[in-house]
Amino acid sequence: MNQNLKLLHPRICIPLKDEVIKEISCGYGFTFAINHVGQTYCWGSNECGQLGLGPDSMNSSIVRNP
């Protein structure tokens, strides 16, 4: 999927469709969600390390699914 794609309406996040999300927080180009048992999920841009993937994540093709 094109990471620069701009969506004009909400869409379901398929990997989280069966999760009970209790909290969500959005930033510029990234989103965090916490489920009912405290597991944290994050996705989006990691330009400034927002996702906690480490400093080399922009130079690799790491994809971590929930």
N, C-alpha and C positions, 0 to 999 in steps of 0.2 A: 504494500500500500504506500502511496506517495505521502511522505511525512509532511509535506507542505500543503496538503489538501485542506481547504477551509470548508467546514460543514456549517450549514445554515440552520440545521435543526438537530435535535437530540437523536442519538442512535444508541441501541443497546450494545454494551460491551460483552460480546459473546462469551469470553472466558469467565466472566463473572455473573452470567445470567442466573445461576442457581445459588449464588451467595446472598446472604442477608446483610446488606450494607447498612451500617449504623451511622457512619460519618463519612463525609467527602470534603475535600479541599482542592481548589483549583488555583493554579498559578498561570503565569504567562507561558503557555506551551507545555504544561505538564499537569497531571492530576494524581491525587492520592485518595485511596479509599480504605476504610477499616471495616472489617466484617464483625459480626456479633460475638466472635470469640477473640477478637483483638489482632487477627492477622492483617498485615498491611500490604496493600497492592499499590503500585505506582506505574505510570506509563507516560510517555511523551518525550519531550526534549530533555537531554541531559547535558546541555551546553555548559552549565556551570556546576555540574555534579549534583543537581537536584534529586536525582533518582537513587543516589547512594551506591552506584555501580563501580566507583573507583575512578582514578584519573585516566586510565587507559581505555575506558569503555568506548570513547569516540573513535578510537583507532581499531576497533574490532567489530565483528558482526554478532556480538552477544545478543541473544534474545532469550529472555526468561519469562516463561508463561506462568500464570498463577496455578 
